[in-house]
Amino acid sequence: MIPAIQVQQVHKRFGSVHALCGIDLEVAPGEFFGLLGPNGAGKTTLINTLAGLTRADSGSVRVMGHDVITAYRDSRRALGVVPQELVFDPFFSVRETLRIQSGYFGLRHNDAWIDEIMHHLDLAGKADANMRSLSGGMKRRVLVAQALVHKPPVIVLDEPTAGVDVELRQGLWEFVRGLNRDGHTVVLTTHYLEEAEAMCARIAMLKQGRIVALDTTSNLLNRMDSLYLKLRITGAALPAALAARVRDSHDPVHTLRLRSYAEVEGVLAQVREAGAHIEELELLQPDLEDVFVQIMNREEAGQMREHASVSRFPPCGAPNP
Amino acid sequence: MSGFGTLLYKELLRFWKVAFQTIAAPVLTTLLYLLIFSHVMQGQARVYGALPYSAFLVPGLVMMAVLQNAFANSSSSVVQSKITGNIIFVLLPPLSYWDFFAAYVFASVVRGMVVGVGVLLVSLGFVGLPFGHPLWMLAFALAGSAILGTLGLLAGIWAEKFDQVAAFQSFLIVPLTFLSGVFYSIRSLPAFWQGLSHFNPFFYMIDGFRYGFFGVSDINPALSLGIAVASLLALTALTLALLRRGYKLRH
């Protein structure tokens, strides 16, 4: 089966910044895939190389099997991109914008599909409104519609919910889920980790131009070797012996890190022995944010080792062993 | 419609929607030049024998309007799209760099021609003109607007801010047009300046265009057209090479 997206050994430098550091990635058709990472990790650069907005220095990028440089017409037809920035052309109305965008893809008489997208995105009432007059949320919907005019099998959304109100966010996710059910491959970047956890079946985490984790969402969650015990105590302070376990502490509520359920009893006993009463108790499963923080911290530690020349990764730019 | 056709249509629609600013305003400005200069200079200057100054002036003003508006169209469209970010709407679809080049330059040619025809029609209300060689006129107007449309595209691709396009216009396009013999025949200049004028490519466009009306010119129109076409080919080659590399558009 031809992967929807295939990225092989992609490097990209902007001056002295190594934005992409040998990225290898495959996304299968029909997947709902998440691309996470802190600002500056290379998410948008990676998306831009898929879209042909940025050219990789080396390596190859394919969309539905079409190389984005040598077969750019086919690769761009296969790809719909919702950009991160809220851009629009102030000269045109919503319908004109969508008709023109269709025309760029060589599509005539696309009005039936344009009407359908506008209907699904609640834009029908604004069809003849000038782009300038729309609210930010409406402009975001038009960007989604523009990315879909040519019915691309692969859809990339670069932080589509940044600065979007709750109602639109939910409507948008409902719509994107529907597209995925209809067989579209969806790639998503977001800062809202709970969104990624809820939507994406598989996730890649980027840091400083490298993929530092790539797995199914459930595997990533299971990979966490800890769970959290949230306690509300009175009568005495948290015993000092437990200080190393504290994740966060807002007296009298303390969240402690445990390695397994077997540790619950021991910790509770320590609290009681210190003379404290347990008023409330809650066990928390790690969420994607915990995984994210753990992986990013591990990477930082890894880089410190790298500086001490005990490298976990080959230095960026070095040939693959 | 093809991708190229759509981009051309969008570019035409863009200036048509603000026609008051993109067509009516330059026609009015040029008309003011005509009224003021012909009033001041009438009777003081005779060019090409018995030709009244106002008649001499009109073709120069028409061509100047054609050139400046062709430049303004592509340069402002591209730099505006780059700065607002909506340039991605044309970078994401499967448009080739040829499509991109041709659509922006054709739209500039159309804008230049529309403004030129407007200036010419309004001028005819004030000045009688012969139309000796309309095909030469057309050839120079097309070549001139295509050259300036291409220069505008180059400026738009290169510029990162509006003031850089404005600088391109103020320090290159305007001096070259004003010093190209719009308002005078270079025969009236001292020998040194006359010689220097021959290095100004705009001079050949204006001179050749004027030949289309009066059948007289400082330079053989075939040579002028040859120089204009050669300039156009050189600029086209440069612009296509930059677009192909994605210079300042695809990083």
Interface residues (C-beta under 8 A of the other chain):
Chain A: F14 N48 A51 G52 L53 T54 R55 Y72 R73 D74 R76 R77 L79 V81 P83 E85 V87 F88 D89 P90 F91 F92 E96 I100 Q101 S102 G103 Y104 F105 G106 R108 Q146 H150
Chain B: M1 S2 G3 G5 T6 L7 Y9 K10 L13 R14 K17 V18 S81 T84 G85 N86 I88 F89 V90 L91 L92 P93 P94 L95 S96 G246 R250 H251
